[in-house]
Amino acid sequence: MYFRIKRTGPYAYLQLVHSLRRGGRVQQQVLATLGRVETLQASGQLDRLMRSGVRFCEKLQVLDAHAAGQIDPIAIRSIGPDLVFGRLWQDLGLPRILADLLRPRRFAFDVERAVYLTVLHRLFVSGSDRAAERWRETYRIPGTEALELHHLYRAMAWLGEPLEDEESIPGSPRCTKDRIEEALFAQDRDLFSGVDMVFFDTTSIYFEGEGGQTLGQRGKSKDARPDLKQMVVGIAMDANGKPLCCEMWPGNTADAKTLLPVVERMRRRFRIREVGVIADRGMISAASIAAMEACEPPVRYILGARMRAQKEVRDTVLAAETPWLEVYPERTRTKDPSPLKVRELHVDGRRYIVCLNEEQRRKDEHDRQAITDHLREQLKRGAKSLIGNAGYRRYVKTTPGSAFELDEEKMKQEAALDGLWVLRTNLEDEPEIIARSYKMLWMVEDLIRTAKSILETRPIYHKCDETIRGHVFCSFLALTLKVELERRMRAAEVRWEWAEVVRGLNLLQEAAVTLQGKRYVLRSALFGDAHQAFQAAHVAIPPTLRETGSRESVVPEA
């Protein structure tokens, strides 16, 4: 049965109608004509009729009472984060992996839940483990109700503790977190799978305190905080964009010294004979390249070259005038790939690929011209304070008498590098394949930025190497969940913004209420891109209202 409007001339009448099937056809039978709609509404009769009928519909009665403000919720919890990422956590097999590793231990608390709570916190709010303990109070995260702060600290220490009686691996001690990474890799591996290319990049993360017994050291800071101790963190990713592992070194470790240890660790840990490495110009050094080529079999690599610092690249490779090969033409639509030209050069057996992006070349030229125009104006006024700006200082030189003036020769040298980058490789693939592969390095660079900004891995307050490693590894697991959800959303061909996914899942809440001795759970509406996240994770959206015969763990009392 349902209500319908029947119009007769200028008047609209409200009817109660019943549908029935007669002779294979569906017909409507009018059970009652209640009167003119405007009269029923104006007199309040329609409201009284609806409210009278609600008495016989328990769920509608709850919704009506809630809308009228006649009931107060017992507890309100955000449920979106756990519903989506809890499913991904299960699908990736992390509960099973952690349970297998924890079997020989006898912890008095649920370590898997402690790790999961920390990882989920990194995805939505981040901050310290102390903040995670407070944060979970307003979220529905089953199994974490009894956890205390010291449990989170002990879980971090377990993840980062060195393993005894195991073969040493170059670079850093082998820890529990290594076994988890290897198990994640092994469960997707078959006889024919492997790692052909590994994208690798590093960053520095500073400490507010001493930074553990060995990790916290002063070095070249990428955060412009040379006054603080730091550590170096590297992230490796396969060609499909899946994070493979994270590595950690003391803060005074040079980037170029991390590359070969990572390659050796990858071979041993993941049992792969051949591995190729793609890394940026900070990783390249003559010693590291020689060591990779001396391996058996040799390590395949695509490395960014330092165009200004390396004499061979600056004076020989860039000076060559071999013809360009166009890979991608100038863009006609915004979704087209960036324009790309390449050319190849061999110097004493060393293979270089020079790449040019005309779009980037024009931007570099425009940006440099804006800087130099502003510099000329300021130097006429004697504005020596501008020399403290690194972007300006590179175009300025001193003259006899300590005066400053524009370095015309330097500007000419910089103009010759507009839109260019140079790669060194020992692969035999076509130059355009080499260039496209290197451009994919942005994935791991984006992952690093995500780890430092969205997940706010820094600053770290832990005082022991073990807990620091565990803290960083939880950020790695959070990144793994994020990458998995984004992979599924791309496969589902839905549009999303990560900030809207987080906002929408955070706003999805359940409220427990009681009415006439019965308990009900109300769900809020979906906002942002939460619906896309549920769709991609294959998670059913909870009903708007459901009755619970007894208190549930889903929405515990505050």
QUICORCOR-V297692 format. One line per field, one symbol per residue. burial: # if it has 16 or more other C-alpha atoms within 10 Angstrom, else .. A space follows every 10 residues. Layout:
# QUICORCOR-V297692
burial: ???
This chain:
# QUICORCOR-V297692
burial: .......... .######... .......... .....##..# .....#.... ...#....#. ####.#.... .....##### #########. .#.#..##.. .#......## ########## ####.####. .##.##..## #..#..#... ########## ###....... #.######## #####..... ...##.#### #######..# ##..###### #...#..### #########. ########## ######.### ######..## ...####### #.###..##. .#.....### #######... ..##..##.. ......#... ........## #####..... ########.# #..##..#.. .#..#...#. ......#... .#..##.... ...###.... #..#..#### ######.... ##.##..#.. #.###.##.# ##.#####.# ########## ########## #########. .....#.... ########## ####....## ####.#.### #######.#. ....#.#... ....##..
